[in-house]
Each structure stands twice: as structure tokens, then as C-alpha cells.
Amino acid sequence: MFSQTQEFGGLGLSATITSVIFLLAILLIIIFLSITKRNLVAPSSTKAAYETKGFAVIWQVVVVVGILVLEVGSGYYWRSTNLQDALPQGDSTSYVQQASNYECQSNVLLRASF
């Protein structure tokens, strides 16, 4: 979006400038967190939180992976059925013959051009 031209809805920045912007943003976040230490958790609550949430974390991972598998599987099924429906019904040998005729024509044109 940043590096796309304005004609296509972007900002018109080059890929290098976009990379520099994101690098600076990452560095600023790292510096900010290093100075303020806002990302650190108190040591006393860390152990208690780990002991009480161990099973919950495993359960959460299982649920998320299950949802992702269902979503990907249903998306694959939906897409493959749409593609099958989009194919013309009937004899597929005519398509093979058309492809071989096209290859023969292209070979003749290539030989004629040299």
C-alpha cells in the first residue's frame, strides 16, 4: 500500500523508503520498551499465573488449531466445488485435441519465423 503508485491507491513511496519507515518504527518500539520496561511482568505473579493457566493455554491452542483446520478445510472444499462447477460439462477429449492443435500451430509459427 505504501509503495504502490497513487494510480493504484497507494502513497507512491518506493520500496526502500517503505522499508526504512518500518525499520524505524520497529526500532522506536524496541527503544521505548527497553527504556520504560512496560513489557515486563512482576516476578511474583508470573509463577502463579503459569501454574493456574497451564491447562487453559493448552485448551486454547487446541481450540484455535481446530477452528483453523475447519476453516481451511471448508474453504478448500468450497473453492474446489466452485472450480468444478465452472468447468464446462461434457467430453474432455475435445479440450485435449484443442491443446494439441494449438501446440502444433505454435510450432509451425516458430519454425516459420526462423
C-alpha positions in Angstrom: 0.0 0.0 0.0 2.8 2.4 0.8 5.0 1.5 -2.2 2.2 1.3 -4.7 1.7 4.2 -7.1 -1.1 6.7 -6.4 -2.8 5.5 -9.5 -3.5 2.2 -7.7 -4.4 3.7 -4.4 -1.0 3.7 -2.7 1.1 6.5 -1.3 3.7 6.4 -4.1 6.7 5.7 -1.8 9.4 3.4 -3.1 10.1 0.0 -1.5 13.3 1.4 0.1 11.5 4.2 1.8 8.8 1.9 3.0 11.4 -0.5 4.4 13.1 2.4 6.2 9.8 3.6 7.7 9.0 0.2 9.1 12.6 -0.3 10.3 12.4 3.0 12.2 9.0 2.0 13.7 10.4 -1.3 14.9 13.5 0.4 16.4 11.4 3.0 18.1 9.2 0.4 19.7 12.2 -1.6 20.9 13.9 1.5 22.3 10.6 2.6 24.0 10.1 -0.8 25.6 13.7 -1.1 26.7 13.6 2.3 28.5 10.1 2.1 30.0 10.1 -1.7 30.8 6.4 -1.7 30.2 6.5 -5.2 28.7 7.9 -6.8 31.9 5.6 -8.7 34.3 6.2 -8.8 38.0 8.1 -11.9 39.0 5.7 -12.9 41.9 2.6 -13.0 39.7 4.4 -14.8 36.9 4.7 -18.1 38.7 1.2 -18.1 40.0 -0.2 -17.2 36.6 1.7 -20.0 34.9 0.5 -22.6 37.4 -3.1 -21.7 37.1 -3.2 -21.1 33.3 -1.2 -24.2 32.1 -4.2 -26.3 31.1 -6.1 -23.3 29.8 -3.3 -22.4 27.4 -3.2 -26.0 26.0 -7.0 -26.0 25.6 -6.9 -22.6 23.9 -4.3 -23.8 21.4 -6.3 -27.0 20.6 -9.5 -24.9 20.0 -7.7 -22.4 17.8 -6.0 -25.1 15.7 -9.3 -26.9 15.4 -11.0 -23.8 14.1 -8.2 -23.1 11.6 -8.4 -26.7 10.3 -12.2 -26.4 9.9 -11.9 -23.0 8.2 -9.1 -24.2 5.8 -10.9 -27.4 5.0 -14.2 -25.7 4.3 -12.5 -23.1 2.2 -10.8 -25.7 0.2 -14.0 -27.7 -0.3 -15.9 -24.5 -1.3 -13.3 -23.4 -3.7 -12.8 -26.8 -5.4 -16.6 -27.2 -5.8 -16.8 -23.7 -7.4 -14.0 -24.6 -9.8 -15.6 -27.9 -10.7 -18.9 -26.1 -11.3 -17.1 -23.5 -13.5 -15.7 -26.2 -15.8 -17.8 -26.9 -18.9 -19.5 -30.3 -18.7 -19.1 -32.9 -21.4 -16.4 -34.7 -23.3 -12.9 -33.6 -22.2 -11.2 -35.1 -25.2 -12.1 -32.0 -27.3 -10.1 -29.9 -24.9 -7.1 -32.2 -25.3 -7.4 -32.1 -29.1 -7.6 -28.3 -29.0 -4.5 -28.1 -26.8 -2.6 -30.4 -29.2 -3.8 -28.4 -32.2 -2.6 -25.2 -30.5 0.8 -26.8 -29.8 1.2 -27.8 -33.5 0.2 -24.4 -34.7 2.6 -22.7 -32.4 5.4 -25.0 -33.5 4.7 -24.2 -37.2 4.7 -20.5 -36.4 8.0 -20.8 -34.6 9.6 -22.7 -37.4 8.3 -20.2 -40.0 9.7 -17.2 -38.1 13.3 -18.6 -38.2 
